[in-house]
Amino acid sequence: MKLVVEGWRSLSHSYAIVNQWQLLALRRRRGIEMRTRDLPFFNPLWRRQQGLFPPESARVLQAIKPPQSDFAPAATLRISFPYDLTPALTGRTFVYGTAEHRVVPRSFLASGTSLRAALADPSLTILTPTHWSAEGFQRLGFDDTQIAVIAHGIDPALFRPRPEKRDAMRQELGVSGFVFMSAGAMTSNKGMDLLLRAFAAVADRYNHVRLLLKGADRLYSSQHFIQQALSSLTRSQANLVVKRLVYGGEALSMEQMSGLYQAADAYVSPYRAEGFNLPVLEATACGLPVICTHGGATDDFVTDAFARRIESRPRPVTIDDAVGVALEPDIDHLTDLMRRMVDDDGFRRQAATEGPRHAVENFTWDHAVDRLLPRLFPEAA
């Protein structure tokens, strides 16, 4: 089974993280002859980052050879942006993409891509991680048979409860009390303005709460987005938040990210639009109870055993030349859920057991590859 994977490595962007975890899981499978081709980063200012993965995993990733001219794959998988839908020279073509707002504008397609040809190509399959995201490609014109929903996963060796690390991580971060955590680009679709407003209301009642935010300053202006969200608060609200806020925007290794989750007591993601939301799954695997938006991408992989979902309403949103959908989480319900989380020790203990069990049994990267391989090589299924 010959496979070429084209995408990004050595970068903390979500597409690159997914690509690298998937490559590692594919390398564990016998019978696959795999090559990888590094594609140019979407932003020319992005730079390769070393040390993201454990040393042995990094060696495995770097050891995957590029394809030679005589290597004829049965399948080619692309995972980058914008989406290049042109057929591979040989075999089937698979293009990974996400439609955070349930729409794929034409600007998301690579220059020179013929959408008409792609829609008529039976050898082309769109890979996307949630049913929410899949609807965006359906609206673009792809038939259900051309779309495969392949959920992401976690590495259970890294993303698991590690109570022995909790005290040291909290001391290193300088946090105490009850810690809410959220990670991501800090852009508007992540709902950071809502989180800060709700946290201010929670902090007004509970003096011991803290907020741990992990941004991505090398890829996005995450710290700037947090400043914008703070500026939308009243002075008293901002004071309540700033005194209790711990922010980090540097790129962290997978080991360090796992450590951050250990320092927290609950994970909060009041997102407006997501393609998957991998940090929610990672936090779940680490034993954190989760508060996240109801009705969106995370509905595919969270359950009531460890997650509390924020009531939301859909609203239209314009993305370039297309009209998509955003969810607007209810700020009062978010605030109430956060307050209840502080008090509900029983639910937190339940989530510490049920979340990791659910992740390990259903959503590891080996599970993702189990779902992927029959699509890549149907003749071997």
C-alpha positions in Angstrom: 0.0 0.0 0.0 1.9 3.0 -1.3 1.0 6.4 0.2 2.3 10.0 -0.2 1.3 12.5 2.5 1.7 16.2 1.5 1.5 18.7 4.2 3.1 20.7 7.0 5.5 19.5 9.7 7.6 21.3 12.4 4.9 23.8 13.0 2.4 24.3 15.9 -0.5 25.1 13.5 -3.4 22.7 14.0 -3.1 21.3 10.5 0.6 20.5 11.1 -0.1 19.0 14.5 -2.8 16.7 13.0 -0.6 15.8 10.1 2.3 14.8 12.4 0.3 12.7 14.8 -1.3 11.0 11.8 2.1 10.3 10.3 3.2 8.7 13.5 0.2 6.5 13.7 0.5 5.5 10.1 4.2 4.5 10.6 3.0 2.0 13.2 1.1 0.1 10.6 2.6 -2.7 8.6 2.2 -3.0 4.9 2.2 0.8 4.2 5.1 2.2 2.1 4.8 5.9 3.0 6.6 9.0 1.7 6.0 12.6 2.7 6.4 15.9 0.9 6.6 19.2 2.9 4.4 21.9 1.4 5.0 25.6 1.7 3.5 27.3 4.8 0.4 29.4 4.2 2.0 32.4 5.8 5.6 33.0 4.5 6.5 34.6 7.8 5.9 31.3 9.7 9.1 29.5 10.6 9.8 25.8 11.3 9.7 25.0 15.0 11.8 22.3 16.6 11.1 20.3 19.8 7.3 20.1 19.5 7.3 16.3 19.7 9.2 13.9 22.0 12.7 13.1 20.6 11.8 9.6 19.5 8.7 10.7 17.7 10.6 13.6 16.1 13.2 11.1 14.8 10.4 9.0 13.3 8.9 12.0 11.6 12.2 13.2 10.1 13.1 9.7 8.9 10.1 9.5 6.5 11.6 10.0 3.0 10.3 12.2 0.3 8.9 10.5 -2.8 11.2 9.8 -5.7 10.1 10.3 -9.3 9.5 6.5 -9.7 7.3 6.2 -6.6 3.7 5.7 -7.8 1.3 5.9 -4.8 -2.1 4.3 -4.7 -3.2 7.3 -2.5 -2.1 10.9 -2.0 -3.2 12.7 1.1 -2.9 16.5 1.3 -3.2 18.5 4.5 -2.5 22.2 4.1 -4.2 25.4 3.2 -5.5 26.7 0.8 -7.1 23.5 -0.4 -5.5 22.0 -3.6 -8.1 19.8 -5.2 -6.1 18.9 -8.3 -5.7 15.2 -8.8 -2.5 13.4 -8.0 -0.5 12.0 -10.9 -1.4 8.4 -9.8 -4.0 6.8 -7.6 -6.7 8.4 -5.5 -6.5 11.9 -4.0 -7.5 12.9 -0.5 -7.7 16.5 0.6 -8.1 17.4 4.3 -10.0 20.5 5.2 -12.2 22.2 7.8 -15.3 24.4 7.4 -15.4 26.2 10.8 -18.4 28.2 9.7 -20.1 25.5 7.8 -19.0 27.1 4.5 -16.0 26.8 2.2 -15.5 30.1 0.3 -13.8 30.0 -3.1 -10.9 31.9 -1.5 -10.1 28.7 0.5 -9.3 26.9 -2.7 -5.7 27.0 -4.1 -5.1 29.1 -7.2 -5.7 27.2 -10.4 -8.1 24.7 -8.7 -11.1 23.9 -10.9 -14.0 23.3 -8.6 -16.1 21.9 -11.4 -13.5 19.3 -12.2 -13.1 18.4 -8.5 -16.8 17.8 -8.1 -16.8 15.5 -11.1 -13.7 13.5 -10.0 -14.6 10.1 -8.5 -11.0 9.6 -7.3 -11.1 12.7 -5.1 -12.3 12.5 -1.4 -12.6 15.3 1.1 -11.4 14.4 4.6 -12.9 16.5 7.4 -13.0 15.8 11.2 -16.6 16.5 12.2 -20.1 16.4 10.7 -20.4 20.1 11.4 -17.5 20.7 9.1 -18.7 18.2 6.5 -21.7 20.4 5.9 -19.5 23.1 4.6 -18.2 20.9 1.8 -21.6 19.6 1.1 -22.7 23.2 0.5 -19.7 23.6 -1.8 -21.2 20.9 -4.0 -19.6 17.7 -2.9 -21.7 14.6 -2.7 -21.8 12.6 0.6 -19.9 9.8 -1.1 -17.0 12.2 -1.7 -16.7 13.2 1.9 -15.2 11.2 4.7 -15.6 12.3 8.4 -12.5 11.1 10.2 -12.3 12.3 13.8 -9.0 13.4 15.3 -7.4 11.7 18.3 -5.0 12.0 21.2 -1.8 10.2 22.1 -2.8 8.4 25.4 0.8 8.2 26.5 1.0 12.0 26.7 -2.5 13.2 27.1 -3.7 11.4 30.3 -4.2 12.3 33.9 -0.9 12.9 35.6 -1.7 14.1 39.1 2.0 13.8 40.1 2.7 16.8 37.9 0.0 19.1 39.1 1.7 20.8 42.1 4.9 21.4 40.2 3.1 22.9 37.2 1.0 25.1 39.3 4.0 26.4 41.1 5.8 27.0 37.8 2.9 28.9 36.5 2.3 30.8 39.7 -1.3 29.8 40.0 -3.4 28.5 42.9 -7.1 28.1 43.7 -9.6 27.0 41.0 -8.1 27.3 37.5 -10.1 27.6 34.4 -8.1 27.0 31.2 -8.6 27.7 27.5 -6.1 27.3 24.5 -6.1 28.4 20.9 -5.5 31.3 18.5 -7.7 33.6 20.7 -9.5 34.8 17.6 -13.1 35.9 17.6 -14.4 32.5 16.7 -12.9 31.1 19.9 -15.3 33.3 21.9 -12.6 34.8 24.2 -14.6 38.0 24.7 -17.4 35.8 26.1 -15.1 33.8 28.3 -13.5 37.0 29.8 -17.0 38.5 30.5 -18.2 35.3 32.1 -15.0 34.9 34.1 -15.3 38.4 35.5 -18.8 37.5 36.8 -17.4 34.3 38.3 -14.5 36.1 39.9 -16.8 38.7 41.4 -18.3 35.8 43.5 -15.3 33.5 43.9 -12.1 35.3 44.8 -10.0 32.1 44.4 -10.6 31.5 40.7 -7.9 31.9 38.1 -7.9 31.9 34.3 -5.1 30.2 32.3 -4.9 31.1 28.6 -2.6 29.6 26.1 -2.3 31.5 22.8 -0.1 31.1 19.7 1.8 34.3 19.2 4.1 32.9 16.5 1.2 32.0 14.2 -1.4 34.6 15.2 -1.5 37.9 17.1 -3.1 36.0 20.1 -2.0 38.5 22.7 -3.4 41.3 20.7 -6.8 39.5 20.5 -6.8 39.1 24.2 -6.1 42.8 24.7 -9.0 43.6 22.3 -11.3 41.3 24.3 -10.2 43.0 27.6 -10.9 46.4 26.1 -14.5 45.4 25.5 -15.0 45.0 29.3 -15.9 47.6 31.8 -13.1 48.8 33.9 -14.3 46.9 36.9 -14.7 43.7 34.8 -11.2 44.1 33.4 -9.7 44.6 36.8 -11.3 41.4 38.0 -9.9 39.5 35.1 -6.4 40.9 34.9 -5.6 40.2 38.5 -6.3 36.6 38.0 -5.1 36.0 34.4 -2.1 34.0 33.4 -1.3 34.2 29.7 1.3 32.4 27.6 1.7 32.7 23.9 4.9 30.8 23.2 5.0 27.5 21.3 5.0 24.6 23.6 5.9 20.9 23.1 3.3 18.2 23.3 4.8 17.3 26.7 4.5 20.9 27.9 0.9 21.2 26.7 0.0 18.0 28.6 1.5 19.7 31.7 -0.7 22.8 31.3 -3.8 20.7 31.4 -2.6 19.0 34.6 -2.4 22.5 36.3 -6.1 23.3 35.5 -9.4 22.3 37.2 -11.7 22.8 34.2 -11.4 23.6 30.5 -13.7 26.2 28.9 -14.3 26.7 25.2 -17.3 29.0 24.3 -16.5 28.9 20.6 -18.5 30.4 17.9 -17.1 28.2 15.1 -14.7 25.3 15.0 -13.7 22.6 12.6 -13.0 20.1 15.5 -11.4 21.8 18.6 -8.6 19.4 19.5 -7.7 21.1 22.8 -11.2 20.1 24.1 -10.4 16.4 23.4 -6.9 16.7 24.9 -8.2 18.3 28.0 -10.8 15.5 28.2 -8.1 12.9 27.9 -6.2 14.6 30.8 -9.2 14.3 33.1 -10.5 17.9 33.0 -14.3 18.6 33.0 -15.2 20.6 29.9 -17.5 23.5 29.3 -18.1 24.0 25.5 -20.6 25.3 23.1 -23.6 23.1 22.3 -24.6 22.4 18.7 -21.2 22.7 17.1 -18.2 20.5 16.1 -17.5 19.2 19.7 -20.9 17.5 19.7 -19.2 14.7 17.8 -17.0 13.7 20.7 -18.1 15.0 24.0 -20.7 13.4 26.3 -22.7 14.6 29.4 -20.5 12.3 31.6 -17.7 14.9 31.5 -18.9 17.9 29.5 -21.4 20.7 30.2 -22.6 22.4 27.0 -23.5 26.1 26.6 -26.8 26.9 25.1 -26.3 28.7 21.7 -28.2 30.0 18.8 -27.0 30.0 15.1 -26.6 33.2 13.2 -25.5 34.0 9.6 -22.0 35.2 9.1 -20.2 36.4 5.9 -16.9 34.7 5.2 -15.3 36.3 2.1 -17.8 35.6 -0.7 -20.0 33.1 1.1 -22.5 33.1 3.9 -21.9 30.6 6.7 -23.1 29.9 10.2 -21.7 30.9 13.6 -23.0 29.9 17.0 -23.6 32.6 19.6 -23.2 31.0 23.1 -25.5 32.3 25.8 -23.3 34.4 28.1 -25.6 33.9 31.1 -25.6 30.2 30.7 -21.9 30.1 30.3 -21.5 32.1 33.5 -23.8 29.8 35.4 -22.0 26.7 34.1 -18.7 28.1 35.3 -20.0 28.9 38.7 -21.6 25.5 39.0 -18.3 23.9 38.0 -16.5 25.6 40.9 -18.9 24.1 43.3 -19.6 20.6 41.8 -16.7 18.5 43.1 -18.7 15.4 42.4 -19.0 16.1 38.6 -15.3 17.0 38.4 -14.3 13.7 40.0 -16.6 11.9 37.6 -15.1 13.7 34.6 -11.6 12.8 35.8 -12.5 9.2 35.2 -15.1 9.2 32.4 -13.3 11.7 30.1 -10.0 9.8 29.8 -11.9 6.5 29.5 -14.0 7.9 26.6 -11.0 9.3 24.8 -8.9 6.2 25.1 -11.7 3.9 24.0 -12.9 6.0 21.1 -10.5 8.9 20.1 -6.8 8.0 19.8 -4.8 8.6 16.7 -4.8 4.8 16.2 -8.6 5.0 16.1 -8.3 7.8 13.5 -6.0 5.7 11.3 -8.4 2.7 11.7 -11.1 4.9 10.1 -8.7 6.4 7.5 -7.1 3.3 6.1 -10.2 1.7 4.5 -10.7 5.0 2.7 -7.2 5.3 1.5 -6.9 1.6 0.4 -10.4 0.2 -0.1 -9.0 -2.8 -2.0 -7.1 -3.9 1.2 -10.0 -3.3 3.6 
